[in-house]
Amino acid sequence: MTIKRLIDVALAGVALVLLAPLLLLVAVLIKLDTAGPVFFRQERMGRGVQPFLIYKFRTMVRDAPEKGGALTFGQDPRITRLGRWLRKTKIDELPQLLNILRGDMGFVGPRPEVRKYVEMFPREFEEILQIRPGLTDLASTGEVACLGIDFEEAFLKALLSVGYYLPVRNVMLSTGPIEAKAAFLDSTRQLVELGITLYATKGTADFLHARGIEATLLHWPLAKKSPNTMEYLSQKKVDLVINIPKNLQEEELTNDYLIRRQAVDFGIPLITNLQLAQRFVEALSRKGQLLENLEIRSWEEYERPVGH
């Protein structure tokens, strides 16, 4: 048993003892909120691509699979009132402490995936799952605060501190519904002016081509055609993915999910919010892509007298 494994077991055991009252309370609240079991159990693929059952507190109605697809998105009506709070606070993940004790998972590692997606891209997942899956992965970040002489500088510093990098030379775009595509059009033109090469999924590529903007078409993950989004991500041919959700259709959700998951697993910066994407492009446009443009100053230089 490795030192990491010993630490995982010790921490999981202590956490289960200390959190026992909370876990019991949540179990009671779930039974009172809606009919159905307390726990959600599902097969996931673990280390060495071996299956195991993952445990979570149930956050959806009992017959959720019959009422929709396997993925949840936004304000999915199948999520219970209590379930929304459990998901927001991440308390629904606490039963995975049992998985850590059993040896299925560790505290830190790639998130375990369902068999369906692992079988779609076995080579990539064989590489990822050489280690135990984790309760949280290295891509999970907390909030950061950064200082700059203006918003754009502070904004770029904040992104760099959580894994983004400069310069950005190639961007993959999948900009969601037509309204989002139109809203991001000026930002797309700014990316071209910065000399950035654009790649796009079909709907976005067609939208851009109709407006005179060149973008190389990359097929959706489920299309199994080349050039494919998954190929380009696994080969790290793009420096940034902008993936704006479109709708709740099962195929759309699955394609978007696979792109986001692949980006995270291969350490490629990912933006899924339209306003954030716009501000990022605006910041690049104003500050440029040279790290030297982001000044490092002492705390005193950022302070302002009271009243100013």
C-alpha positions in Angstrom: 0.0 0.0 0.0 1.5 3.4 -1.1 1.7 6.4 1.2 -1.0 8.2 -0.9 -3.3 5.2 -0.4 -2.7 5.2 3.4 -3.4 8.9 3.6 -6.6 8.4 1.5 -7.9 5.6 3.8 -7.0 7.5 7.0 -8.7 10.7 5.8 -11.8 8.9 4.4 -12.2 7.0 7.7 -11.9 10.1 9.8 -14.2 12.1 7.5 -16.9 9.4 7.7 -16.9 9.5 11.5 -17.0 13.3 11.8 -19.6 13.7 9.1 -21.8 10.8 10.3 -24.5 13.2 11.8 -24.7 15.2 8.5 -24.9 12.1 6.4 -27.7 10.7 8.5 -29.6 14.0 8.4 -29.3 14.2 4.6 -30.5 10.6 4.3 -33.6 11.4 6.3 -34.3 14.6 4.3 -34.0 12.7 1.0 -36.6 10.1 2.2 -38.9 13.0 3.3 -38.4 15.0 0.1 -39.4 12.4 -2.6 -40.0 8.7 -2.9 -37.1 6.5 -3.8 -33.8 5.2 -2.4 -31.4 7.4 -0.4 -28.4 6.5 -2.6 -27.7 6.6 -6.3 -25.5 3.8 -7.5 -24.0 3.6 -11.0 -21.4 1.6 -12.7 -18.2 3.6 -13.5 -14.9 2.6 -15.0 -12.0 2.8 -12.6 -8.2 2.2 -12.5 -7.2 -0.2 -15.3 -10.6 0.4 -16.9 -12.2 -1.9 -14.4 -15.8 -1.4 -13.4 -17.0 -0.5 -9.9 -20.2 1.0 -8.3 -20.0 4.6 -7.4 -22.2 6.0 -4.5 -23.9 9.3 -4.3 -26.9 10.8 -2.5 -29.9 10.6 -4.9 -30.6 14.1 -6.3 -33.2 13.2 -9.0 -36.7 11.7 -9.0 -36.9 7.9 -8.8 -37.8 7.3 -12.5 -35.4 9.9 -13.9 -33.9 7.6 -16.6 -37.4 7.0 -18.1 -38.0 10.8 -18.2 -34.9 11.9 -20.0 -31.3 11.1 -21.0 -28.4 10.1 -19.0 -26.9 13.6 -18.7 -28.3 16.5 -16.7 -28.1 20.1 -17.8 -29.1 23.4 -16.2 -32.5 23.4 -14.7 -33.3 19.8 -15.4 -36.8 19.2 -14.0 -35.9 15.7 -12.9 -33.6 17.2 -10.2 -35.5 17.4 -6.8 -35.7 20.5 -4.7 -33.3 19.0 -2.1 -31.2 17.6 -5.0 -30.4 21.1 -6.3 -29.0 22.1 -2.9 -27.1 18.9 -2.6 -25.5 19.4 -6.0 -24.7 23.0 -5.4 -22.9 22.3 -2.1 -21.4 19.0 -3.4 -22.8 17.1 -0.4 -24.2 14.6 -2.8 -20.6 13.4 -3.5 -19.8 12.6 0.2 -20.9 8.9 0.0 -17.9 8.4 -2.4 -15.8 8.3 0.8 -17.0 4.7 0.9 -15.5 4.2 -2.5 -12.2 5.6 -1.3 -12.2 3.1 1.6 -13.0 0.3 -0.7 -10.1 1.2 -3.0 -12.2 2.2 -6.0 -11.2 5.8 -5.8 -8.8 8.3 -4.2 -9.3 11.9 -3.1 -7.5 13.3 -6.2 -7.6 11.8 -9.6 -9.5 11.8 -12.9 -13.3 11.7 -12.4 -14.6 8.1 -13.1 -16.7 7.8 -16.3 -19.5 5.5 -17.4 -18.8 2.6 -19.6 -20.5 4.1 -22.6 -18.1 7.0 -23.0 -15.0 4.9 -22.1 -15.9 2.4 -24.9 -16.2 5.3 -27.4 -12.6 6.4 -26.8 -10.8 3.4 -25.3 -7.3 4.6 -26.1 -7.7 7.9 -24.4 -9.3 6.5 -21.3 -6.8 3.7 -21.0 -4.2 6.4 -20.6 -6.3 8.5 -18.2 -7.3 5.5 -16.0 -3.8 4.3 -15.3 -4.4 5.8 -11.9 -7.3 5.6 -9.5 -10.2 8.0 -10.2 -10.7 10.7 -7.7 -13.4 12.5 -5.6 -11.9 15.7 -7.2 -9.6 16.1 -10.1 -6.6 18.4 -10.7 -8.8 20.6 -13.0 -11.1 21.6 -10.1 -10.2 25.0 -8.9 -11.3 27.4 -6.2 -11.8 31.1 -6.5 -8.8 33.3 -7.0 -8.2 37.0 -6.6 -5.6 38.8 -8.7 -4.6 42.5 -8.9 -4.0 44.5 -12.0 -3.8 48.1 -13.1 -7.2 47.6 -14.9 -9.8 44.9 -15.2 -8.3 43.2 -18.2 -5.0 42.7 -16.5 -6.5 41.4 -13.3 -8.8 39.1 -15.4 -6.0 37.6 -17.4 -3.8 37.1 -14.3 -6.7 35.2 -12.7 -7.1 32.9 -15.6 -3.4 32.3 -15.9 -3.3 31.3 -12.2 -5.8 28.5 -12.7 -4.2 26.9 -15.8 -4.9 29.1 -18.8 -1.9 30.1 -20.8 -0.6 32.6 -23.4 -0.2 32.9 -26.2 -3.4 31.4 -27.7 -2.8 30.3 -31.3 -5.7 27.9 -32.0 -9.2 28.1 -30.7 -12.1 25.5 -31.0 -15.5 27.1 -31.2 -18.9 25.6 -30.5 -21.0 28.6 -29.7 -24.4 27.2 -29.0 -27.8 28.6 -30.2 -28.1 31.1 -32.9 -28.5 34.0 -30.4 -25.2 33.1 -28.8 -23.4 32.7 -32.2 -24.6 36.2 -33.1 -23.6 37.7 -29.7 -20.1 36.2 -30.1 -19.6 37.3 -33.7 -17.7 40.5 -32.9 -15.5 38.5 -30.5 -14.8 35.9 -33.2 -13.7 38.7 -35.5 -11.3 39.9 -32.8 -9.8 36.5 -32.6 -9.1 36.6 -36.3 -7.5 40.0 -36.0 -5.3 38.6 -33.3 -4.0 36.0 -35.8 -5.7 33.1 -34.0 -6.6 30.0 -36.1 -10.3 29.0 -35.7 -11.7 25.5 -35.6 -15.4 25.0 -35.2 -18.2 22.4 -35.0 -20.6 22.2 -37.9 -23.3 24.7 -36.9 -20.7 27.3 -35.8 -18.5 26.7 -38.9 -21.5 27.2 -41.2 -22.5 30.4 -39.3 -19.0 31.8 -39.6 -18.5 30.9 -43.3 -21.8 32.6 -44.2 -20.3 35.8 -42.7 -16.9 35.6 -44.4 -15.0 34.2 -41.4 -12.7 31.2 -42.1 -12.9 28.3 -39.6 -11.8 24.7 -40.1 -14.6 22.2 -39.6 -14.2 19.6 -36.9 -16.9 16.9 -36.7 -18.8 16.2 -33.5 -17.5 13.4 -31.2 -20.4 11.1 -32.0 -20.0 11.6 -35.8 -16.9 9.4 -35.9 -15.7 11.4 -38.9 -12.3 13.0 -39.3 -11.2 15.6 -38.6 -12.9 15.1 -35.3 -13.0 17.3 -32.2 -11.8 14.4 -30.0 -8.7 13.9 -32.2 -7.7 17.5 -32.1 -8.1 17.7 -28.3 -6.2 14.5 -27.6 -3.4 15.7 -29.8 -3.5 19.1 -28.2 -3.9 20.9 -31.5 -6.0 23.6 -29.8 -5.0 26.0 -27.0 -8.6 26.9 -25.9 -12.1 25.5 -26.2 -15.1 27.7 -26.1 -18.2 25.4 -25.8 -21.5 27.1 -25.2 -24.4 24.7 -24.4 -27.2 24.7 -26.9 -30.2 22.6 -25.8 -31.3 19.6 -23.8 -31.4 17.1 -26.7 -29.6 13.9 -25.7 -27.2 13.9 -28.7 -26.4 17.6 -28.2 -25.7 17.1 -24.5 -23.5 14.1 -25.1 -21.4 15.8 -27.8 -20.9 18.9 -25.6 -20.1 16.7 -22.6 -17.5 14.7 -24.5 -15.8 17.8 -25.8 -15.7 19.4 -22.3 -14.5 16.2 -20.7 -11.8 15.7 -23.3 -10.6 19.3 -22.8 -10.4 18.9 -19.1 -8.6 15.5 -19.2 -6.0 16.8 -21.6 -5.4 20.1 -19.7 -6.8 22.4 -22.4 -8.4 25.6 -21.1 -12.2 25.5 -21.4 -14.8 28.3 -21.4 -18.5 27.4 -21.2 -20.0 30.8 -20.5 -20.7 33.3 -23.3 -20.0 36.4 -21.2 -16.8 35.0 -19.9 -15.7 34.1 -23.4 -16.5 37.7 -24.6 -14.5 39.2 -21.7 -11.5 36.9 -22.4 -11.4 37.9 -26.0 -11.8 41.6 -25.1 -8.9 41.3 -22.6 -6.6 39.6 -25.2 -7.5 42.3 -27.7 -6.7 45.2 -25.3 -3.7 43.7 -23.5 -2.1 41.5 -26.2 -0.7 38.0 -25.7 2.7 38.8 -24.2 3.1 37.9 -20.6 5.4 41.0 -20.3 2.3 43.1 -20.7 0.9 41.9 -17.4 2.8 43.9 -14.9 4.0 42.7 -11.4 3.8 45.5 -8.9 4.0 45.8 -5.1 0.9 45.9 -3.0 1.5 49.5 -2.2 1.3 50.5 -5.8 -2.2 49.1 -6.1 -3.5 50.8 -2.9 -5.6 54.0 -3.2 -6.2 56.5 -0.5 -9.6 56.3 1.1 -12.1 58.4 -0.7 -10.3 58.2 -4.1 
